[in-house]
Each structure stands twice: as structure tokens, then as C-alpha cells.
């Protein structure tokens, strides 16, 4: 099949360096975003060098990694206070292959930047640090070693007071093992495009000492950059503390404007409802309709092949598994070929630093109950408080159903269908597809 040969070629390109790493996947409240890995994530588009680090401190690549100055097609929504999890992989297109070589020790941090639009420049001013950790002297571990223990998964919580809007969230992994006076650290960086949905609005003022420009926030002679782990950390007695890179973390605590309580939702940049299958930031849609004739079927097949070619051309470093599956038009339901998380999603590293103020959040999810019986009932909606540290507007409250017509005790309580009006996490219902199966496609292809 056409896609198989392309898949073999694409697979051969993944000759990534051993020991390096790449930010491949985004999770929001423990749910992977999109399909096929890489959705809403800016990755290195050079498949042969996908895990290559950034070394030039003055390069625009310091903002969102190599190729990171170019926005991706989709921006993922996340409610205020949500937990974001960044998955790093030693082998970008393979699951459970590890995080980074254990010799690559160094600090880890997460930065964020508010954008006027998803296409705004990543490089430049406006960045602030949400969290960072270097060398833990008490535990005798670098931050990278701790992320190895969580299988390459790093979670942070979005501060409740961040105003609604487009953001870049930038995990930063730094390897210090090769540092010399002439050699800078290795930076493994990526950016997630996220729209924070919140009732908080207004200007966002970051203290000048905590707002930085990337590139520009680090200099070659900074003590955090020249730190030699073999001299300062391994052999010093007592061990020398690591001076953390960049500014101190900034966590906004004051709600700016939340008088109406109305949550600002994402309206542009999300994954279209018309998508049948997603691979990274590519979307496959229904082929044009046709009557039951060979010409219409052949045109639909060509359209599907064209979409599959575009999928392979746009595949991120994390792979094109769903490109291989999009070989239709299929007479069966398309299913995403996703890798599961490499391990349990860890708690947010900054959960103790973020104020847990939920007063600015929208009250509760509106739910529609459809009754398919003549028996009258009263529906009492009882929201159940979440045990999580963050509020998820996708959580559905418990319901207590009580019949109000007591004059008909012989009738049973009818069934109810509960449909949340929020579709943020709703799965796509497969749409009818032309029945031009694989066998007819192959026979038609042979007549070319």
C-alpha cells in the first residue's frame, strides 16, 4: 500500500542521537491532547535530528526549540488551574523508551508567555518562570534525575490568576555534563500552545525582575551556565550549591477582573469538529460525497490519498502512526493509534506554590437531561467536590433522580440520558463514510 512505503521511508529518518530527548506530547488534567502525539506542541521538524539540543544562548531557538518559532496549526484549551503535563522521550516516535541518558544531569524549569494570538512571536520579551529546580543537595539528585524517575513526565499547575488568553508553556531541560569554559550546556526545549479558559481578564503585569526575554535571559559567563558538575557538584566537599538559571518563579495571586464570573472560552485555533482523525497537528476530514458510481468513488479515494500524503508531509518527530491508518475511504470506524502514557501522570511540581483559589471559576457544568417517558420526575443536581487540587469544568456532577408523580407507584423510574453541553473533552462521533474498501481500492489502483 502507498502509505506503507512512505511509512518505511519516514521511519528510516528517525536516526536521533543517543541519550538526547524531545518534548513530544501534552496532557491537560491527565488527558493526552489530540491524537497521534504532538498536537499543540512545537517540535523540531528535522526528523533526522529531532532530539538535537540548542547550544547557542543567543539563538531564537532558545524560545521554543529548533523550528519552534513557527506556530503549529492547533492550540489546546485548558481551564484555569488545570494541570499540564509535558512528556519527553528519548526516542520521539517510540513509547516507553526512556527520558534522557542518566549522564545528562542538570536543571529543569517551566516558563510561560502570554500571546496576543497563536501566531505571535515566541522569541523576545514577556517570558516568566512558573517553576524551576536544579541540584537537590539533600536528596543528592539533579532535577533531570527526578524526571527520569517519572518516565519523562513533568507536570505543572496553571496559576488560577492567569488571565484568559493564548499562552506558550515552555518546559526546559538542561544537560550540564559537557560544560567547559568553551562549551555551553545543552538545552532541550519545546513549547505547548494553550488557550487558558478563565473568568479572569485584563492586563497582565509581570514584575520587571521576573520578566525576561528569551533569548537574552542567559549569558555565557553566568555562574549557572559555567557550573561544572564534575568539579562543583561531584567532587566539592562540601558540595557546592547550584545557582539556578533564569529569574525567580512568578506566580500571580490576585484575581484581576472576575466580576461577571463568565469564563472566556477558546473560539479560534482549536481542532475542528470536522476532523475524523488527527496526527499531531494534521487533520483528516470526510471525503466529498458521491453517488454509487466508480468515478465518484475513485475521486473520493484520490482525495483520501492526497490527505494521507499531507499527513506524512506534516508528521512531527513523534511519528505518523495515524497517517498510516488514514488509507480510506474506509468502511470501518477510524481509531487513533495512540501511545499510552509511559507511566502514572505525576502531581504538579508547583502545586504547593500556586494559590488554590477557585472563586473565579465558573460555578458548575450545565447538563441537559432528556426524559423518554411520561412519568414525571424531579431531577436534583448535586455537584460533587473534586478531590483534585484543580477544578476541571469537564467533570460531571452526581445526579439524584426522584419521581414526582406518586399516584402511579406501579410505574418504574424511566431511563435518563445525560449529555454534558461542554464538548471540550467529547470524543468525535464517526461520520458516515463512503464504502470504498481496501479491496476495491487496490483493484482500482492496479488499473492505473
C-alpha positions in Angstrom: 0.0 0.0 0.0 1.2 3.5 -0.7 1.2 4.5 2.9 3.4 1.6 3.9 6.2 2.6 1.6 6.1 6.2 2.9 6.0 4.9 6.5 9.1 2.9 5.9 10.9 5.9 4.5 9.7 8.1 7.4 10.8 5.6 9.9 14.3 5.4 8.4 14.7 9.2 9.0 14.5 8.8 12.8 18.2 8.5 13.4 18.2 10.6 16.5 21.2 11.0 18.8 21.5 8.5 21.6 21.0 10.0 25.1 19.1 13.1 24.0 15.4 13.9 24.4 12.4 15.8 22.9 9.2 17.2 24.3 6.6 15.2 22.3 3.2 15.3 23.9 0.9 17.5 26.0 -1.7 16.3 28.6 -4.3 18.5 30.2 -5.7 17.2 33.5 -4.1 13.8 32.7 -5.7 13.6 29.3 -3.5 13.5 26.2 -4.4 16.2 23.8 -5.3 15.5 20.2 -4.3 12.2 18.6 -1.0 10.6 17.4 1.2 12.7 19.7 2.5 16.2 19.1 -0.9 18.0 19.0 -0.5 21.7 20.0 3.3 21.1 20.5 6.1 22.9 18.7 8.7 20.3 17.8 11.9 20.1 15.7 10.7 19.4 12.1 14.1 18.0 11.1 13.2 14.3 11.7 16.9 13.2 11.3 18.0 15.5 14.1 14.8 15.7 16.2 16.5 15.4 19.6 19.4 17.8 18.8 19.8 20.3 21.7 20.0 24.1 21.4 23.5 25.3 22.4 23.6 28.9 21.2 22.3 31.1 24.0 21.7 34.0 21.6 19.6 32.0 19.1 15.8 32.4 18.7 15.7 28.6 19.0 16.1 29.2 22.8 12.5 30.3 22.9 10.7 27.1 21.7 13.5 24.9 20.4 14.7 24.2 16.9 11.8 25.0 14.5 9.9 26.4 17.4 9.5 29.9 16.0 6.8 28.5 13.6 3.4 28.1 15.2 1.6 24.8 14.8 -2.0 24.5 13.5 -3.8 23.8 16.7 -4.0 25.4 20.2 -5.3 23.2 23.0 -7.8 24.7 25.6 -7.2 24.3 29.3 -9.3 25.6 32.2 -7.7 27.9 34.8 -6.0 25.9 37.5 -5.6 22.9 35.2 -2.6 20.5 35.4 -0.4 20.5 32.3 1.9 17.5 31.8 4.8 17.5 29.3 6.0 14.2 28.0 9.7 13.9 27.0 11.0 10.9 25.1 14.5 9.6 24.4 13.1 8.2 21.1 10.4 10.6 19.9 8.4 8.1 17.9 8.6 5.3 20.4 6.7 4.9 23.7 8.3 3.9 27.0 11.8 4.3 25.6 13.1 6.5 28.5 13.5 10.2 29.1 17.2 11.1 28.7 20.6 9.4 29.3 21.3 9.4 33.1 24.7 11.1 32.5 22.8 14.2 31.2 22.4 15.8 34.6 21.1 19.3 35.0 18.3 21.7 36.0 14.7 21.7 34.8 12.2 24.6 34.5 8.9 25.6 33.1 8.3 29.1 31.6 5.2 30.7 30.1 4.4 33.7 27.9 1.1 35.3 27.1 0.4 35.9 23.4 -1.9 38.3 21.6 -2.6 35.5 19.1 -1.3 31.9 18.5 0.8 33.3 15.7 2.6 35.9 17.8 6.4 35.8 18.1 7.7 33.3 20.6 11.2 34.9 20.8 11.5 38.1 22.7 10.3 39.6 25.9 7.3 38.6 28.1 8.5 35.3 29.4 8.2 34.4 33.1 9.2 31.3 35.1 6.5 29.2 36.7 8.8 26.7 38.4 12.4 25.5 38.4 14.7 23.1 40.2 18.4 22.5 39.9 20.5 20.3 42.2 18.8 19.0 45.3 21.7 18.7 47.8 19.6 16.9 50.4 18.5 14.2 48.1 21.8 14.3 46.1 19.8 14.4 42.8 19.5 16.7 39.9 16.1 17.7 38.6 16.7 15.6 35.4 17.2 12.5 37.6 13.9 13.1 39.2 12.2 13.3 35.8 13.9 10.0 34.8 12.0 8.6 37.8 8.7 9.8 36.4 9.4 8.3 33.0 9.9 11.7 31.3 6.6 13.2 32.6 6.7 16.7 34.1 3.5 18.3 35.4 2.8 21.9 36.5 -0.4 23.7 37.5 -1.7 26.7 35.7 -2.0 29.6 38.3 -5.6 30.4 39.0 -5.0 34.2 38.5 -3.6 33.9 35.0 -6.0 35.9 32.7 -7.7 34.1 29.8 -5.9 34.0 26.5 -3.3 32.3 24.4 -0.1 31.2 26.1 3.1 29.3 25.3 4.1 26.9 28.0 7.8 26.1 27.7 9.4 23.1 29.5 13.2 23.5 29.7 15.6 20.5 30.3 19.3 21.4 30.6 22.2 18.9 30.4 25.4 20.1 32.1 27.6 17.1 31.6 29.8 18.6 28.8 30.2 22.1 30.2 33.6 23.7 30.0 34.7 27.3 29.7 34.3 26.9 25.9 31.2 24.7 25.8 27.7 25.8 26.9 25.1 23.4 28.3 22.6 21.5 26.1 19.0 22.8 26.1 16.1 20.6 25.3 13.2 22.9 24.8 9.7 22.8 23.3 6.5 24.9 23.6 2.9 23.9 24.0 0.3 26.2 22.5 -2.5 26.5 25.1 -5.6 28.7 25.5 -6.3 29.3 29.2 -10.1 29.5 29.7 -10.8 31.6 32.7 -13.1 34.3 34.1 -10.0 36.3 34.9 -9.4 39.1 32.3 -7.5 42.3 32.0 -3.9 43.4 31.7 -1.1 41.1 32.9 1.7 42.9 34.6 4.8 40.9 35.5 7.3 42.4 37.9 10.3 43.6 35.9 12.8 41.5 37.8 10.8 38.4 36.9 10.0 39.1 33.3 12.7 38.1 30.8 13.5 38.0 27.1 14.3 34.6 25.5 16.8 34.6 24.1 18.7 37.0 26.3 17.9 35.7 29.8 21.2 33.8 30.0 24.8 34.9 29.3 27.8 32.7 28.6 29.6 33.8 31.8 26.6 33.3 34.2 27.6 31.1 37.1 24.6 28.8 36.3 25.9 28.3 32.8 29.6 27.7 33.6 28.8 25.4 36.5 30.9 22.2 36.2 29.0 19.3 37.7 32.2 17.2 38.0 34.1 19.8 39.9 31.4 21.8 41.7 28.9 19.1 42.4 30.6 15.7 42.3 34.0 16.5 43.9 33.5 19.6 46.1 33.5 19.0 49.8 31.1 20.3 50.9 29.2 20.2 47.7 28.6 23.5 46.0 25.0 24.6 45.7 23.9 25.2 42.1 22.9 28.8 41.2 19.6 28.3 39.3 19.3 29.6 35.8 17.0 32.5 34.9 14.7 34.6 37.1 12.8 33.7 40.3 9.5 32.0 39.6 6.5 34.3 39.3 3.0 33.2 40.5 0.2 35.8 40.2 -2.0 35.6 43.2 -4.5 38.5 42.7 -7.6 38.0 40.5 -7.5 40.8 38.0 -11.2 41.0 36.9 -13.8 38.4 37.5 -16.9 40.4 38.3 -19.2 38.7 35.9 -17.9 35.2 36.6 -18.2 34.4 32.9 -15.5 32.2 31.5 -13.8 33.3 28.3 -13.7 30.2 26.0 -11.4 29.5 23.1 -13.0 30.4 19.8 -10.2 30.0 17.3 -7.3 27.6 16.8 -8.9 24.5 18.2 -9.2 21.1 16.5 -12.2 21.4 14.1 -15.2 19.3 14.7 -14.9 18.0 11.1 -11.8 16.1 11.9 -12.2 12.3 11.5 -8.6 11.6 12.6 -5.7 13.7 13.9 -2.0 13.1 13.7 -0.1 15.8 15.6 -1.3 19.0 14.0 -2.7 17.4 10.8 -6.5 16.7 10.5 -8.1 14.2 8.1 -11.7 15.1 7.1 -14.5 13.3 5.3 -14.1 12.9 1.6 -16.6 14.6 -0.8 -19.9 12.8 -1.1 -20.8 10.9 -4.3 -23.4 8.6 -5.7 -22.8 4.9 -6.0 -20.6 5.0 -9.1 -16.9 4.2 -9.8 -16.0 7.8 -10.8 -17.2 9.3 -7.6 -15.6 6.5 -5.6 -12.3 7.0 -7.4 -12.3 10.7 -6.8 -13.0 10.1 -3.1 -10.1 7.7 -2.9 -7.8 10.2 -4.6 -8.9 12.8 -2.1 -8.2 10.5 0.8 -4.7 9.6 -0.6 -4.0 13.3 -1.0 -4.9 13.9 2.6 -2.7 11.0 3.7 0.3 12.4 1.7 -0.3 15.7 3.5 -0.3 13.9 6.8 3.1 12.3 6.1 4.5 15.6 4.9 3.4 17.3 8.2 4.2 14.5 10.6 6.1 15.7 13.7 9.1 14.0 15.1 6.8 12.0 17.4 5.7 10.0 14.3 2.9 9.4 11.8 1.1 6.3 13.1 -2.3 7.9 12.3 -1.1 8.7 8.8 -0.7 5.0 8.2 -4.2 4.4 9.4 -5.8 7.0 7.1 -5.8 4.9 3.9 -9.6 5.0 3.2 -12.1 5.9 2.4 -12.7 3.1 5.0 -15.9 1.2 5.6 -15.0 1.0 9.2 -14.5 3.3 12.2 -11.2 5.2 12.3 -9.4 4.8 15.6 -6.4 6.7 16.7 -3.3 4.7 17.2 -2.1 6.5 20.3 0.7 5.5 22.7 -0.4 5.4 26.3 1.4 7.5 28.9 4.7 5.9 29.8 3.7 5.8 33.5 1.4 7.4 36.1 0.9 11.1 35.5 2.8 12.8 38.3 1.4 15.6 40.5 2.2 19.2 39.6 5.7 20.2 40.8 4.4 23.7 41.7 1.2 22.6 43.4 2.4 24.0 46.8 3.3 27.3 45.2 0.0 28.0 43.4 -2.8 29.5 45.5 -5.8 27.2 45.3 -8.4 29.9 44.9 -11.4 28.7 42.9 -13.7 31.7 43.4 -13.0 33.0 39.9 -14.0 29.7 38.3 -17.4 29.1 36.6 -19.8 27.5 39.1 -20.6 24.1 37.6 -21.1 22.3 34.3 -24.6 22.7 32.8 -26.1 19.4 32.0 -29.2 18.6 29.9 -31.4 15.6 30.9 -33.5 14.1 28.2 -36.6 12.1 29.5 -38.1 9.5 27.2 -41.1 8.6 29.3 -44.4 10.1 30.5 -43.5 9.6 34.2 -43.0 13.0 35.8 -39.8 13.3 37.8 -37.8 15.9 39.7 -34.1 16.0 38.9 -31.8 17.2 41.7 -28.3 18.1 40.6 -25.7 17.7 43.3 -22.2 18.7 42.3 -19.6 16.5 44.0 -16.5 18.4 45.1 -13.3 17.2 43.3 -10.6 15.7 45.4 -8.1 17.1 42.9 -6.1 20.2 43.6 -7.5 21.7 40.4 -11.0 22.4 39.2 -12.0 20.6 35.9 -15.0 22.0 34.2 -15.3 18.7 32.3 -16.2 16.8 35.5 -19.8 15.8 35.5 -21.7 16.1 38.8 -23.7 13.3 40.5 -27.4 13.2 40.0 -30.3 12.2 42.2 -33.5 11.2 40.3 -36.8 11.2 42.1 -40.3 10.6 40.6 -42.7 13.4 41.5 -45.9 11.5 40.4 -46.6 9.3 43.4 -50.1 8.4 42.2 -48.6 5.9 39.8 -46.4 3.7 42.1 -46.5 0.8 39.6 -44.5 2.7 37.0 -40.8 2.4 37.2 -38.5 5.4 37.1 -37.5 5.9 33.4 -34.1 5.8 32.0 -32.2 9.0 31.5 -29.6 10.1 29.0 -27.2 12.6 30.5 -25.5 14.8 27.9 -23.0 17.5 29.0 -23.3 20.6 27.0 -19.5 21.1 27.2 -17.7 19.4 24.3 -14.2 20.2 25.3 -13.4 16.5 26.0 -16.1 14.9 23.9 -15.0 12.2 21.5 -15.7 12.7 17.8 -18.7 10.7 16.7 -17.7 8.9 13.5 -19.5 10.3 10.5 -20.8 8.2 7.6 -18.1 7.4 5.2 -18.2 6.0 1.6 -17.9 2.3 1.4 -14.8 2.1 -0.9 -13.0 -0.5 1.0 -9.3 -1.6 0.7 -10.0 -4.4 -1.8 -11.7 -2.1 -4.3 -9.1 0.5 -3.8 -6.3 -2.0 -4.6 -8.0 -3.3 -7.7 -8.6 0.3 -8.9 -5.0 1.2 -8.2 -3.8 -1.7 -10.3 -5.6 -0.3 -13.3 -3.6 2.9 -13.3 
